[in-house]
Amino acid sequence: MNGKKPVGLTIDGLKVQAAEGTNVLRAAEQAGVSIPHFCFHAGLDVEGSCRMCLVEIEGLPKLELACSTIIREGMVVRTSTDRVGEARKDVLEFLLAEHPLDCPICDKAGECRLQDYYDLYGLYASRMIEPRERRDKKVPIGRGLILDRERCVLCTRCVRFLRLVTGTGELGMFERSLRSEVGIYDGRPVDNNYSGNLVDICPVGAITAEDFRFKTRAWFLVRRPSVCPHCSRGCAVIIESVEGYPLRRSEKRVYRVTARENPAVNGFWICDVGRDGRHDIDDGRHAAVSEKGAPVQGLSWEKALAGVAAAIRSVPGPERAGKIAVVLNARLTCEELALAKGLFVTGLGLGKVFFADRKPGPADSLLLTSDRVPNAKGVLDAGFTPRLPALGELAGAEVLLVFGSYILEHFGEEDVARALAGVPSKYLFAAHTGPLDRLVDAVFPVAHPAEKSGTYINTEGVRQSFARAVRPCPAVVAEGAILVCLANSLGISLGDADVR
């Protein structure tokens, strides 16, 4: 309870303890009791406007808001009495009086709170005979976000997020009473690094993402946890993909990357850089071993790797330290870095083990860091001293193994081509296609971080383990499996290292 005094109370007959200062809604959630709500979000301040979380509290004459009522010792709360049920039904009737009946075509269908709560607490016969209020639909509000004012329940989550979290305040509440609506200020569309969170926190289908609209349905999506690899923060994320039933052959596997709550790392949010990383999982990927830039059908990575082992064995033992070069990167997991250390440094005794990573990018004061790698601390933890190679150091090698194609972010393609031209045996292990493919003898398709399991250590030293969130293509393999197979081919024992 973070050092706060525990408070005991009773919720629906259950004896519950929660930290002092907790509201009734959060205390109930911690005890496994669900209280419906629209406007409350644990990462925002309390609004208390939707009135959906009303509960009975013993000793008080009227129903109270669970979101704004702080627990106290001995409090007795009832969340499912007839009186509470009628109040919820009344709130839903008010909300649905003007809400469009477009659930079948709404992107939020299947994960809409209004839909779910009506099923749980509504199911009444409509008394409305008047035509519904018509409001603006498909209103662009910036950063690929679409606002449907007819669906909005005026929870103000979006407004509070932009005021309290990003501090940019692009959205506001306009007009009054029945004419109240969310909108952007003149000439100030939503434009910040965290705009995608507005889609996540909208409890209904009022704010949707343009690139997700009408692409698939929520109930087709498989949701698995992972860690974002696009900066050194290592935010906790959910990878949402379709397995087994895409609507068309051409559709992607991964449709969304959304935030996963982790108080120690990213709280409730992720940046748009990480959210847009969904394209990195599917687009421009290697799907088969290639030689001289052309895929070789039927050539397995194990058979192709035998050629790499043969090239390494062709270099006499005493000369390997100076004649074999390896370029690693900080997208490798801690487990893979340990395997690389055991194989290349301890096993082969190489002196030319370098690192090439993505160049730093813009940072902000919230989550996004300038480092565009997820495991820089893991590289140091593995005992490496990362250093970018000079092209001359690569040119002098007889065998070159490059993991990732990020070296082209630091040197021009023509300069790299000249440096590698004299290297007799050169191999690339990369997830994505690129100009470096045609400069090497063979390219091995490797897994994206979302397609493997392992551990990353973020910029603040937090160690996070993650499991595979997306199944890779049949010919795609994690770098850890390649390192183990190569070590076995060379007769080098890597001990009991976790391959993942």
C-alpha positions in Angstrom: 0.0 0.0 0.0 3.0 2.3 -0.6 3.5 3.0 3.1 0.0 4.4 3.5 -2.1 3.4 6.5 -4.5 0.5 5.6 -8.2 1.2 6.0 -10.8 -1.5 6.6 -14.3 -1.4 5.2 -17.0 -3.7 3.9 -18.1 -3.8 0.3 -21.1 -6.0 -0.6 -20.4 -8.1 2.5 -16.7 -8.5 1.8 -14.1 -7.4 4.3 -11.8 -5.2 2.3 -8.5 -3.3 3.1 -7.2 -0.5 1.0 -4.7 2.3 1.4 -5.8 5.5 3.1 -7.0 8.1 0.6 -8.3 5.5 -1.8 -11.8 6.1 -3.2 -14.6 3.6 -3.0 -14.4 2.7 -6.7 -10.7 1.8 -6.6 -11.1 -0.1 -3.3 -13.9 -2.1 -4.8 -11.9 -2.9 -7.9 -9.0 -4.1 -5.8 -11.5 -6.4 -4.0 -12.8 -7.7 -7.4 -16.1 -5.8 -7.2 -16.8 -3.9 -10.4 -18.6 -0.6 -10.2 -19.6 0.9 -13.6 -18.3 4.3 -14.5 -17.6 6.5 -17.6 -15.8 9.6 -16.4 -13.5 8.2 -13.8 -9.9 7.2 -14.8 -7.2 6.3 -12.3 -4.7 8.4 -14.2 -6.8 11.6 -14.2 -8.5 13.8 -11.6 -12.0 13.0 -10.4 -14.8 14.6 -12.4 -17.9 12.9 -11.0 -20.0 14.0 -14.0 -21.4 10.7 -15.4 -23.2 9.6 -12.1 -22.9 6.0 -13.1 -20.9 4.9 -10.1 -23.6 5.7 -7.5 -23.5 3.3 -4.5 -25.3 3.0 -1.1 -23.2 3.9 2.0 -24.6 2.9 5.3 -25.6 5.9 7.4 -25.9 8.3 4.5 -29.4 9.2 3.2 -28.7 9.4 -0.5 -26.6 7.5 -3.0 -23.0 8.7 -3.2 -20.4 8.7 -6.0 -17.9 5.9 -5.6 -15.3 7.8 -7.6 -15.3 10.9 -5.3 -16.0 9.3 -1.9 -12.8 8.5 0.1 -12.9 5.3 2.2 -13.0 5.5 5.9 -12.6 2.9 8.7 -15.7 0.8 9.2 -17.5 2.1 6.1 -20.2 -0.3 4.8 -20.8 0.0 1.0 -23.5 -1.7 -1.1 -23.1 -1.7 -4.9 -25.9 -3.9 -6.1 -29.1 -3.0 -4.3 -32.3 -2.4 -6.1 -32.0 1.3 -5.4 -28.5 1.4 -7.0 -29.8 -0.7 -9.9 -32.6 1.8 -10.6 -30.2 4.7 -10.5 -27.9 3.1 -13.0 -30.8 2.3 -15.3 -31.9 6.0 -15.1 -28.4 7.3 -16.0 -28.3 4.9 -18.9 -31.7 6.0 -20.2 -30.5 9.7 -20.2 -27.3 8.8 -22.1 -29.1 6.6 -24.6 -31.9 9.1 -25.2 -29.7 11.0 -27.7 -27.1 8.3 -28.5 -27.1 6.9 -32.1 -28.0 3.3 -32.6 -25.0 2.5 -34.7 -23.3 -0.2 -32.7 -23.0 -2.6 -35.7 -20.7 -0.1 -37.5 -19.0 1.4 -34.5 -15.3 0.6 -34.1 -15.8 0.5 -30.3 -18.3 -2.3 -30.5 -17.2 -5.2 -28.4 -15.3 -2.9 -26.0 -17.7 -0.1 -25.4 -18.7 0.6 -21.8 -22.1 2.0 -22.8 -22.9 -1.2 -24.7 -21.6 -3.4 -21.8 -23.4 -1.4 -19.1 -26.7 -1.4 -20.9 -26.4 -5.2 -21.2 -25.7 -5.5 -17.4 -27.9 -2.7 -15.9 -30.3 -1.5 -18.7 -32.4 -3.8 -20.9 -35.4 -1.6 -20.6 -38.0 -0.7 -23.2 -37.4 2.7 -24.7 -39.9 5.4 -23.9 -38.4 7.9 -26.4 -40.7 8.8 -29.3 -39.0 12.1 -30.3 -36.3 12.1 -33.0 -32.7 12.0 -31.6 -30.5 15.1 -31.6 -28.4 15.3 -34.7 -24.7 16.3 -34.2 -21.6 16.5 -36.2 -20.0 13.2 -37.2 -16.6 12.3 -38.5 -15.0 15.5 -37.3 -11.2 15.5 -37.7 -9.5 16.8 -34.5 -5.9 16.2 -35.4 -3.2 13.5 -35.4 -5.5 11.0 -37.3 -8.2 11.3 -34.7 -11.9 11.3 -35.6 -14.6 12.7 -33.3 -18.3 11.6 -33.5 -20.2 14.1 -31.4 -23.4 12.0 -31.5 -21.7 9.2 -29.6 -20.0 11.4 -27.0 -21.2 10.9 -23.4 -19.4 14.1 -22.2 -17.2 12.2 -19.7 -14.4 14.8 -20.4 -11.7 12.2 -20.1 -10.1 13.5 -23.3 -10.2 17.1 -22.1 -8.7 16.3 -18.7 -6.0 14.1 -20.3 -4.8 17.0 -22.5 -5.0 19.5 -19.7 -3.4 17.4 -16.9 -1.1 14.8 -18.6 0.3 16.5 -21.8 -0.4 20.0 -20.7 -1.3 21.0 -24.2 -5.1 21.5 -23.7 -6.2 21.2 -27.4 -9.7 20.0 -26.5 -12.4 21.8 -24.4 -16.0 21.7 -23.5 -18.1 24.2 -25.6 -21.7 25.5 -25.1 -23.9 24.5 -22.1 -26.5 22.1 -21.0 -28.0 20.0 -23.9 -25.8 21.7 -26.4 -22.6 20.9 -24.6 -20.0 19.3 -26.9 -16.3 18.5 -27.1 -14.2 20.4 -29.6 -10.9 21.9 -30.6 -10.0 25.5 -30.2 -9.8 27.5 -33.4 -6.6 26.6 -35.3 -5.4 24.2 -32.6 -5.9 20.6 -33.6 -4.6 17.9 -31.3 -0.9 17.7 -32.0 1.2 16.0 -29.3 3.2 12.8 -28.8 0.4 11.2 -26.8 -2.7 11.8 -28.9 -3.4 8.1 -29.4 -4.2 7.8 -25.7 -7.4 9.7 -26.4 -8.8 6.7 -28.3 -7.9 4.3 -25.5 -9.5 6.4 -22.7 -12.7 7.2 -24.6 -15.2 4.9 -23.0 -17.5 4.9 -26.1 -16.9 5.3 -29.8 -16.7 9.1 -29.8 -13.0 9.3 -30.6 -11.6 6.8 -33.0 -8.3 6.3 -34.9 -8.5 6.9 -38.6 -6.1 4.1 -39.4 -8.2 1.6 -37.4 -11.7 2.6 -38.6 -13.5 -0.3 -40.2 -10.3 -2.4 -40.5 -11.4 -5.3 -38.1 -13.6 -5.9 -35.1 -12.5 -5.8 -31.5 -13.6 -9.4 -30.8 -11.3 -10.7 -33.5 -8.2 -9.2 -31.7 -5.9 -11.3 -29.6 -4.4 -9.1 -26.9 -1.0 -10.0 -25.4 1.4 -8.0 -23.2 4.8 -6.9 -24.4 7.5 -4.2 -23.9 7.9 -1.3 -26.4 11.3 -1.4 -28.1 11.2 2.1 -29.6 13.0 4.0 -26.9 14.8 3.3 -23.6 11.7 3.9 -21.5 10.5 0.4 -22.3 6.8 1.1 -21.8 4.4 -1.7 -21.0 2.2 -2.3 -24.0 -0.5 -4.6 -25.3 0.0 -6.0 -28.8 -3.4 -6.5 -30.5 -3.4 -8.8 -33.5 -5.6 -11.1 -35.5 -4.9 -14.8 -35.6 -6.9 -17.1 -37.8 -9.5 -14.7 -39.1 -8.4 -11.6 -40.9 -11.1 -10.1 -43.0 -9.0 -10.0 -46.2 -5.8 -11.7 -47.2 -3.9 -8.4 -47.5 -4.6 -7.3 -44.0 -1.9 -7.0 -41.3 -1.5 -9.2 -38.3 -1.1 -6.3 -35.8 -3.8 -3.7 -35.8 -3.1 -1.8 -32.6 -0.5 -1.2 -29.9 -2.1 0.2 -26.8 -0.9 1.1 -23.3 -0.6 -1.4 -20.5 -0.6 -0.1 -16.9 2.8 -0.2 -15.2 3.2 2.3 -12.4 7.0 1.8 -12.3 7.6 2.6 -15.9 4.8 4.3 -17.9 1.8 4.6 -15.6 -1.2 4.4 -17.9 0.1 5.9 -21.1 2.3 5.3 -24.1 3.6 7.8 -26.7 2.6 7.8 -30.4 6.1 6.6 -31.4 5.5 3.4 -29.6 1.9 3.2 -30.7 2.9 3.6 -34.4 5.5 0.8 -33.9 2.7 -1.6 -34.9 3.9 -1.0 -38.5 7.4 -2.1 -37.6 6.1 -5.5 -36.7 4.5 -6.2 -40.1 5.9 -3.9 -42.8 9.1 -4.5 -44.8 9.9 -7.8 -43.2 12.2 -10.6 -44.3 10.3 -13.8 -44.7 13.0 -16.1 -46.0 16.8 -16.5 -46.1 18.2 -14.5 -49.0 21.5 -14.5 -50.8 22.8 -11.5 -52.7 19.6 -9.7 -52.0 17.3 -12.4 -53.4 15.2 -14.8 -51.3 16.1 -18.5 -51.6 13.0 -20.6 -51.5 13.4 -23.8 -49.5 16.7 -22.8 -47.8 16.3 -23.2 -44.1 18.1 -20.9 -41.7 19.8 -23.9 -40.1 21.3 -25.1 -43.4 22.4 -21.5 -44.3 23.9 -21.1 -40.8 26.1 -24.1 -41.4 27.9 -21.9 -44.1 28.5 -19.2 -41.4 30.0 -21.8 -39.1 32.2 -23.1 -41.9 33.5 -19.5 -42.6 34.4 -19.0 -39.0 36.2 -22.3 -38.8 38.2 -21.4 -41.9 39.9 -18.7 -39.9 42.8 -20.2 -37.8 42.2 -19.9 -34.0 45.0 -17.5 -33.2 43.9 -15.1 -36.0 40.2 -15.0 -35.1 40.5 -12.1 -32.6 41.5 -9.7 -35.4 40.0 -11.4 -38.5 36.4 -11.9 -37.4 34.2 -8.9 -36.6 30.7 -8.8 -35.1 28.2 -5.9 -34.9 25.5 -6.3 -32.3 22.7 -3.9 -31.2 20.7 -3.0 -28.1 17.5 -4.5 -29.4 18.8 -7.8 -28.4 17.4 -9.1 -25.1 19.5 -9.6 -22.0 19.4 -13.4 -22.6 20.6 -12.9 -26.2 23.4 -10.6 -25.1 24.6 -13.2 -22.6 24.7 -15.8 -25.4 26.5 -13.4 -27.7 29.1 -12.7 -24.9 29.6 -16.4 -24.3 30.0 -17.2 -28.0 31.9 -14.3 -29.5 34.0 -13.1 -26.5 34.5 -16.1 -24.2 34.1 -18.8 -26.8 35.9 -17.4 -29.9 38.0 -14.8 -28.1 37.0 -12.0 -30.6 38.4 -8.5 -30.2 36.2 -6.9 -32.7 32.7 -6.9 -31.1 31.0 -3.6 -31.9 27.5 -2.1 -31.5 25.5 -0.1 -34.1 22.1 1.2 -33.1 19.5 3.7 -34.2 20.5 7.3 -33.9 19.0 9.3 -31.0 15.7 11.2 -31.7 13.7 13.9 -30.1 12.7 13.4 -26.4 9.9 14.9 -24.3 9.4 15.5 -20.6 6.8 12.8 -20.2 7.9 9.3 -21.4 9.8 9.4 -24.7 13.5 9.3 -24.3 16.2 10.3 -26.9 17.7 6.8 -27.0 15.8 4.8 -29.6 16.9 1.4 -28.2 15.2 -0.6 -25.5 18.1 -2.3 -23.8 21.2 0.0 -23.6 21.4 -0.8 -19.9 21.2 -4.5 -20.7 24.2 -4.1 -22.9 26.2 -2.7 -20.0 24.8 -5.3 -17.6 26.0 -8.1 -20.0 29.6 -6.7 -19.7 29.9 -5.1 -23.0 31.5 -1.7 -23.7 29.5 -0.6 -26.7 31.4 1.1 -29.5 30.5 2.0 -33.1 33.0 0.5 -35.4 35.1 2.5 -37.9 34.6 1.3 -41.4 38.2 0.4 -41.7 37.9 -2.0 -38.8 35.2 -3.8 -40.7 37.1 -3.8 -44.0 40.0 -5.7 -42.4 37.8 -8.7 -41.4 37.7 -12.0 -43.2 34.3 -12.9 -41.6 31.7 -10.3 -40.6 28.5 -10.9 -38.7 26.1 -8.0 -38.5 23.0 -8.1 -36.3 20.6 -5.4 -37.4 21.1 -3.0 -40.3 21.4 0.2 -38.2 25.0 0.8 -39.3 23.6 2.6 -42.3 22.2 5.3 -40.0 25.8 6.2 -39.2 27.6 5.8 -42.5 26.6 6.3 -46.1 25.6 3.3 -48.2 28.4 3.8 -50.7 31.0 4.1 -47.9 29.7 0.9 -46.3 29.7 -0.9 -49.7 33.3 0.0 -50.3 34.3 -1.2 -46.8 32.5 -4.5 -47.2 33.6 -5.2 -50.7 36.9 -6.8 -49.6 35.3 -8.9 -46.8 35.3 -12.5 -48.1 32.4 -13.7 -45.9 29.7 -11.3 -44.6 26.3 -12.1 -43.1 23.4 -10.0 -42.0 20.8 -11.0 -39.3 17.9 -8.6 -39.7 14.2 -8.3 -39.3 13.5 -5.8 -42.0 14.6 -5.4 -45.6 17.0 -2.6 -46.5 19.9 -1.5 -48.7 22.4 -3.5 -46.6 20.8 -6.7 -47.9 22.6 -6.6 -51.3 26.0 -5.8 -49.7 26.3 -9.1 -47.8 26.4 -12.8 -48.8 23.3 -13.9 -47.0 20.5 -12.4 -44.9 18.9 -14.3 -42.1 15.3 -13.2 -41.1 15.1 -12.6 -37.4 12.3 -11.9 -35.0 10.9 -8.5 -34.1 10.9 -8.0 -30.2 7.1 -8.6 -30.3 7.8 -12.0 -31.7 10.1 -13.3 -29.0 10.5 -13.4 -25.3 13.2 -12.1 -23.1 14.2 -9.3 -20.7 15.0 -5.6 -21.2 16.5 -3.2 -18.7 15.1 0.3 -19.2 16.7 3.7 -18.8 15.9 3.8 -15.1 17.3 0.3 -14.5 13.9 -1.4 -14.3 14.2 -5.0 -15.5 11.1 -6.2 -17.5 10.6 -9.7 -18.8 8.1 -10.3 -21.6 6.7 -13.2 -23.6 6.0 -13.6 -27.3 3.0 -11.5 -28.3 2.8 -12.3 -32.0 3.7 -15.6 -33.8 6.5 -15.0 -36.3 6.4 -16.3 -39.9 7.7 -19.9 -40.3 11.2 -18.9 -41.5 11.7 -16.2 -38.9 13.8 -17.0 -35.9 14.9 -15.2 -32.7 18.6 -14.3 -32.5 19.0 -16.4 -29.4 18.2 -19.6 -31.4 20.7 -18.5 -34.1 23.5 -17.9 -31.5 22.9 -21.3 -29.8 22.8 -23.2 -33.1 26.0 -21.4 -34.2 27.7 -22.2 -30.9 26.7 -25.9 -31.2 28.1 -26.0 -34.7 31.4 -24.6 -33.5 31.5 -27.0 -30.5 31.3 -24.1 -28.0 29.3 -24.7 -24.8 27.1 -21.8 -23.7 26.2 -23.5 -20.4 22.6 -23.2 -19.2 21.9 -19.8 -20.7 18.2 -19.0 -21.1 17.6 -19.0 -24.9 14.0 -17.8 -24.7 
